[in-house]
Amino acid sequence: GPEITKEMELAGLKPVFVNGLRVTDNATMKIVQKIFKNINAEIRENLWQLNVASVEINDCLISRLRDKNLGLVGEVIGVDKEKIIEAIAKDKIPVISSIGIGVCDDDNGKKTIYNINADTSAAKIAVSLNAEKFTILTDVDGVNKNGELLSHLSLSDARKYIEEGIITEGMIPKVKACIEAVEHGCKKAHLINGTIFHSLLFEIFTHEGIGTEIVKNGH
């Protein structure tokens, strides 16, 4: 997100967001593709430095136009999970670009590509793989209410806090992604601060955890 915004500003483009989603025209889409490619390469390089094998996957999110007012922002309607499963079977970490591939050809006979919110994409992928847990790493500690970190949230509370404006801006699609993951089969979803060293281990392997845990019925 921040990298795309910075690149847009350098190109003289003004970022516009609606409920945390970036309005995407053709010029913005080119920047999105460039940034995703660079980030994926950086992730794979970091994994390689740790002697972890990975594979880049770019075409597994089957999508359609989400809302014409958002431009080329897509909605994932299916996940082609075979490449993901194959990578995992070979002990490789799939590094997936959050670019959607349209189901219909455009006027030039090519598939339309869409900008997909990465949190939304991750939730769809988690559900398609029947994952037990769904975790989003962000740069804040989790969901806050009146300055207090909420360690646990039920689905109903998560929805209520969005409606009441307690959850706002970029946190909206993150929480909505967690809601979707839990609604469709994941037992738990976690929102944690990825800038904290070993935060993922703290969340998964300690009783107290770290960040915000979202489950169907609260605790």
C-alpha positions in Angstrom: 0.0 0.0 0.0 2.5 2.7 1.1 4.8 1.8 -1.7 2.1 2.1 -4.3 1.0 5.5 -2.9 4.6 6.8 -3.0 5.1 5.7 -6.6 1.8 7.2 -7.6 2.7 10.6 -6.0 6.1 10.5 -7.9 4.1 10.0 -11.1 1.9 12.9 -10.3 -1.1 10.8 -9.5 -3.4 11.4 -6.5 -4.4 8.3 -4.5 -8.1 8.0 -3.8 -9.6 5.5 -1.4 -13.1 4.3 -0.8 -13.6 2.2 2.4 -9.9 1.4 2.4 -9.9 0.3 -1.3 -7.7 2.1 -3.8 -9.5 3.5 -6.9 -7.6 2.1 -9.8 -7.3 3.5 -13.3 -5.0 2.2 -16.1 -2.1 4.3 -14.9 -2.5 3.2 -11.3 -2.8 -0.5 -12.4 0.6 -0.3 -14.1 2.1 1.0 -10.9 0.4 -1.7 -8.9 1.8 -4.4 -11.1 5.3 -2.9 -10.9 5.2 -2.7 -7.1 3.8 -6.2 -6.6 6.5 -7.6 -8.8 9.2 -5.7 -6.8 7.8 -6.8 -3.5 7.4 -10.4 -4.5 11.1 -10.4 -5.7 12.1 -8.9 -2.4 10.2 -11.5 -0.4 11.7 -14.4 -2.4 15.2 -12.9 -2.0 14.7 -12.8 1.7 13.5 -16.3 1.8 16.4 -17.4 -0.3 18.8 -15.8 2.2 17.2 -18.0 4.8 17.6 -21.1 2.6 13.9 -21.3 2.1 12.7 -22.4 -1.3 9.8 -20.4 -2.8 7.9 -20.0 -6.1 6.1 -17.0 -7.5 2.5 -17.5 -8.5 0.8 -14.7 -10.5 -2.4 -16.1 -12.1 -4.4 -18.0 -9.5 -7.0 -15.3 -8.6 -10.0 -15.6 -10.9 -11.8 -12.3 -10.7 -14.5 -9.9 -12.0 -15.1 -6.2 -11.7 -16.0 -5.3 -8.1 -17.5 -1.8 -8.6 -17.2 0.4 -11.6 -16.8 3.4 -9.4 -13.5 1.8 -8.1 -12.1 1.3 -11.6 -10.0 -1.8 -12.1 -10.6 -3.1 -8.6 -11.5 -6.8 -8.8 -13.5 -9.2 -6.7 -12.2 -12.7 -6.4 -14.7 -15.3 -7.5 -12.5 -18.3 -7.5 -9.0 -19.6 -6.8 -7.0 -21.8 -9.1 -5.3 -23.6 -6.2 -3.4 -26.4 -8.1 -0.2 -24.4 -8.4 -0.4 -23.5 -4.7 -0.9 -27.1 -3.6 1.9 -28.2 -5.9 4.3 -25.7 -4.4 3.5 -26.7 -0.9 3.8 -30.4 -1.8 7.4 -29.6 -3.0 8.2 -27.8 0.3 8.2 -24.4 -1.4 6.5 -21.3 -0.1 4.1 -19.8 -2.7 4.6 -16.1 -3.1 1.3 -14.9 -4.6 0.8 -11.6 -6.4 -2.5 -10.0 -5.5 -3.5 -9.5 -9.2 -6.8 -10.8 -10.4 -7.3 -12.4 -13.8 -10.7 -11.6 -15.4 -13.0 -14.4 -16.7 -13.8 -12.4 -19.9 -11.6 -11.0 -22.6 -11.3 -7.3 -23.2 -11.7 -5.5 -26.5 -8.2 -6.6 -27.5 -8.9 -10.3 -26.8 -6.9 -10.3 -23.6 -7.9 -11.1 -20.1 -8.6 -8.1 -17.9 -6.4 -7.8 -14.9 -7.6 -6.3 -11.6 -6.1 -4.8 -8.5 -7.2 -7.0 -5.6 -6.8 -6.0 -2.0 -4.1 -8.3 -0.7 -6.0 -9.0 2.5 -9.1 -10.0 0.6 -7.0 -12.2 -1.7 -5.3 -13.9 1.2 -8.7 -14.7 2.8 -10.0 -16.3 -0.4 -6.8 -18.4 -0.7 -7.0 -19.5 2.9 -10.6 -20.6 2.5 -9.9 -22.4 -0.8 -7.1 -24.4 1.0 -9.3 -25.2 4.0 -6.7 -23.5 6.3 -7.3 -23.8 10.0 -5.9 -20.3 10.8 -5.7 -17.1 8.8 -3.2 -14.4 9.8 -2.7 -10.9 8.5 0.6 -9.1 9.3 0.2 -5.3 9.5 2.1 -2.3 11.0 -0.2 -1.8 13.9 -0.8 -4.0 17.0 -4.4 -5.0 16.0 -7.9 -3.6 16.4 -8.1 -0.7 18.8 -11.2 0.6 20.5 -10.8 4.0 22.3 -7.0 3.5 22.4 -7.3 0.0 23.9 -6.1 -3.1 22.0 -8.9 -5.7 21.6 -7.4 -9.1 22.0 -10.5 -11.0 21.0 -13.4 -10.2 18.7 -16.5 -12.2 17.7 -17.7 -11.9 14.1 -20.7 -9.9 15.3 -18.6 -7.4 17.2 -16.2 -7.0 14.3 -19.1 -6.1 12.0 -20.6 -3.8 14.6 -17.3 -1.9 15.0 -17.1 -1.4 11.3 -20.7 0.0 11.2 -20.0 2.2 14.2 -16.8 3.7 12.7 -14.6 2.2 15.4 -12.8 0.2 12.7 -11.9 2.7 9.9 -9.9 3.3 6.7 -7.3 0.6 5.8 -8.3 -1.6 8.8 -11.7 -2.2 7.2 -10.6 -4.5 4.4 -8.3 -6.3 6.9 -11.1 -7.0 9.4 -13.5 -7.9 6.6 -11.0 -10.4 5.2 -10.8 -12.0 8.7 -14.6 -12.1 8.9 -14.8 -13.9 5.5 -12.1 -16.4 6.4 -13.8 -17.4 9.7 -17.3 -17.4 8.2 -16.1 -19.8 5.5 -14.2 -22.4 7.5 -11.1 -21.0 9.2 -11.3 -21.6 12.9 -9.5 -18.4 13.8 -8.2 -15.2 12.2 -5.4 -13.1 13.6 -4.4 -9.5 13.0 -0.9 -8.9 14.3 2.0 -6.4 14.1 4.5 -7.8 11.7 7.1 -5.2 12.7 7.4 -6.9 16.1 10.2 -9.5 16.1 8.7 -13.1 16.3 5.2 -11.7 16.4 3.8 -14.7 14.5 5.4 -17.2 16.9 3.9 -15.3 19.9 0.4 -15.3 18.3 0.4 -19.0 17.4 2.4 -20.6 20.2 1.6 -18.7 23.4 -1.7 -18.7 25.3 -1.9 -14.9 25.6 -1.0 -14.4 21.9 -0.4 -10.9 20.4 -2.6 -8.7 18.4 -6.3 -9.3 17.7 -7.9 -12.7 17.4 -11.2 -13.0 15.5 -13.4 -16.0 16.0 -17.1 -16.9 15.4 -18.4 -16.5 18.9 -15.9 -14.4 20.9 -13.7 -16.4 23.2 
